[in-house]
Amino acid sequence: MKKTGDELQIVYNNLQNVVEPDLIDYYIYQAKAVSMRYKFLLNCAKKLEDSYAKNPL
């Protein structure tokens, strides 16, 4: 999750610094893809946490 969070920050930084329309589109799509991956990882972590809460070691 840390790696994905860092990647998302890089994408947002790059998006703020581009002026070429094609690159703007690219970074918007990349931000959406990385955001979806981050959301997926958060859901996986939540499921693991819930599973552990129900069945601690």
KEPA-917070 format. One record per residue (C-alpha): residue in one letter; chain; x, z, y. Coordinates in nm, 3 decimals, decimal comma. Layout:
# residues N
<node><aa>A</aa><ch>A</ch><px>X</px><pz>Z</pz><py>Y</py></node>
...
***
This chain:
# residues 57
<node><aa>M</aa><ch>A</ch><px>0,000</px><pz>0,000</pz><py>0,000</py></node>
<node><aa>K</aa><ch>A</ch><px>0,287</px><pz>0,075</pz><py>0,236</py></node>
<node><aa>K</aa><ch>A</ch><px>0,429</px><pz>-0,273</pz><py>0,185</py></node>
<node><aa>T</aa><ch>A</ch><px>0,092</px><pz>-0,433</pz><py>0,253</py></node>
<node><aa>G</aa><ch>A</ch><px>0,037</px><pz>-0,215</pz><py>0,561</py></node>
<node><aa>D</aa><ch>A</ch><px>0,378</px><pz>-0,315</pz><py>0,694</py></node>
<node><aa>E</aa><ch>A</ch><px>0,301</px><pz>-0,681</pz><py>0,623</py></node>
<node><aa>L</aa><ch>A</ch><px>-0,027</px><pz>-0,651</pz><py>0,810</py></node>
<node><aa>Q</aa><ch>A</ch><px>0,151</px><pz>-0,505</pz><py>1,112</py></node>
<node><aa>I</aa><ch>A</ch><px>0,400</px><pz>-0,794</pz><py>1,107</py></node>
<node><aa>V</aa><ch>A</ch><px>0,117</px><pz>-1,048</pz><py>1,091</py></node>
<node><aa>Y</aa><ch>A</ch><px>-0,059</px><pz>-0,887</pz><py>1,389</py></node>
<node><aa>N</aa><ch>A</ch><px>0,267</px><pz>-0,880</pz><py>1,586</py></node>
<node><aa>N</aa><ch>A</ch><px>0,328</px><pz>-1,246</pz><py>1,510</py></node>
<node><aa>L</aa><ch>A</ch><px>-0,028</px><pz>-1,333</pz><py>1,606</py></node>
<node><aa>Q</aa><ch>A</ch><px>0,021</px><pz>-1,171</pz><py>1,946</py></node>
<node><aa>N</aa><ch>A</ch><px>0,332</px><pz>-1,378</pz><py>2,012</py></node>
<node><aa>V</aa><ch>A</ch><px>0,223</px><pz>-1,731</pz><py>1,922</py></node>
<node><aa>V</aa><ch>A</ch><px>0,068</px><pz>-1,990</pz><py>2,150</py></node>
<node><aa>E</aa><ch>A</ch><px>0,061</px><pz>-2,295</pz><py>1,921</py></node>
<node><aa>P</aa><ch>A</ch><px>-0,300</px><pz>-2,343</pz><py>1,803</py></node>
<node><aa>D</aa><ch>A</ch><px>-0,198</px><pz>-2,425</pz><py>1,445</py></node>
<node><aa>L</aa><ch>A</ch><px>0,012</px><pz>-2,108</pz><py>1,423</py></node>
<node><aa>I</aa><ch>A</ch><px>-0,270</px><pz>-1,903</pz><py>1,571</py></node>
<node><aa>D</aa><ch>A</ch><px>-0,499</px><pz>-2,031</pz><py>1,295</py></node>
<node><aa>Y</aa><ch>A</ch><px>-0,232</px><pz>-1,962</pz><py>1,035</py></node>
<node><aa>Y</aa><ch>A</ch><px>-0,184</px><pz>-1,601</pz><py>1,143</py></node>
<node><aa>I</aa><ch>A</ch><px>-0,558</px><pz>-1,541</pz><py>1,166</py></node>
<node><aa>Y</aa><ch>A</ch><px>-0,602</px><pz>-1,656</pz><py>0,805</py></node>
<node><aa>Q</aa><ch>A</ch><px>-0,297</px><pz>-1,460</pz><py>0,696</py></node>
<node><aa>A</aa><ch>A</ch><px>-0,428</px><pz>-1,146</pz><py>0,868</py></node>
<node><aa>K</aa><ch>A</ch><px>-0,761</px><pz>-1,187</pz><py>0,689</py></node>
<node><aa>A</aa><ch>A</ch><px>-0,591</px><pz>-1,232</pz><py>0,351</py></node>
<node><aa>V</aa><ch>A</ch><px>-0,360</px><pz>-0,933</pz><py>0,394</py></node>
<node><aa>S</aa><ch>A</ch><px>-0,650</px><pz>-0,721</pz><py>0,524</py></node>
<node><aa>M</aa><ch>A</ch><px>-0,851</px><pz>-0,806</pz><py>0,214</py></node>
<node><aa>R</aa><ch>A</ch><px>-0,555</px><pz>-0,712</pz><py>-0,009</py></node>
<node><aa>Y</aa><ch>A</ch><px>-0,517</px><pz>-0,382</pz><py>0,177</py></node>
<node><aa>K</aa><ch>A</ch><px>-0,888</px><pz>-0,308</pz><py>0,134</py></node>
<node><aa>F</aa><ch>A</ch><px>-0,860</px><pz>-0,387</pz><py>-0,237</py></node>
<node><aa>L</aa><ch>A</ch><px>-0,565</px><pz>-0,149</pz><py>-0,275</py></node>
<node><aa>L</aa><ch>A</ch><px>-0,751</px><pz>0,125</pz><py>-0,088</py></node>
<node><aa>N</aa><ch>A</ch><px>-1,047</px><pz>0,086</pz><py>-0,323</py></node>
<node><aa>C</aa><ch>A</ch><px>-0,814</px><pz>0,104</pz><py>-0,624</py></node>
<node><aa>A</aa><ch>A</ch><px>-0,651</px><pz>0,419</pz><py>-0,490</py></node>
<node><aa>K</aa><ch>A</ch><px>-0,990</px><pz>0,576</pz><py>-0,426</py></node>
<node><aa>K</aa><ch>A</ch><px>-1,101</px><pz>0,498</pz><py>-0,782</py></node>
<node><aa>L</aa><ch>A</ch><px>-0,784</px><pz>0,658</pz><py>-0,918</py></node>
<node><aa>E</aa><ch>A</ch><px>-0,833</px><pz>0,962</pz><py>-0,698</py></node>
<node><aa>D</aa><ch>A</ch><px>-1,197</px><pz>0,995</pz><py>-0,808</py></node>
<node><aa>S</aa><ch>A</ch><px>-1,097</px><pz>0,953</pz><py>-1,172</py></node>
<node><aa>Y</aa><ch>A</ch><px>-0,832</px><pz>1,223</pz><py>-1,138</py></node>
<node><aa>A</aa><ch>A</ch><px>-1,077</px><pz>1,458</pz><py>-0,963</py></node>
<node><aa>K</aa><ch>A</ch><px>-1,317</px><pz>1,423</pz><py>-1,257</py></node>
<node><aa>N</aa><ch>A</ch><px>-1,047</px><pz>1,458</pz><py>-1,526</py></node>
<node><aa>P</aa><ch>A</ch><px>-0,742</px><pz>1,648</pz><py>-1,393</py></node>
<node><aa>L</aa><ch>A</ch><px>-0,442</px><pz>1,676</pz><py>-1,620</py></node>
***
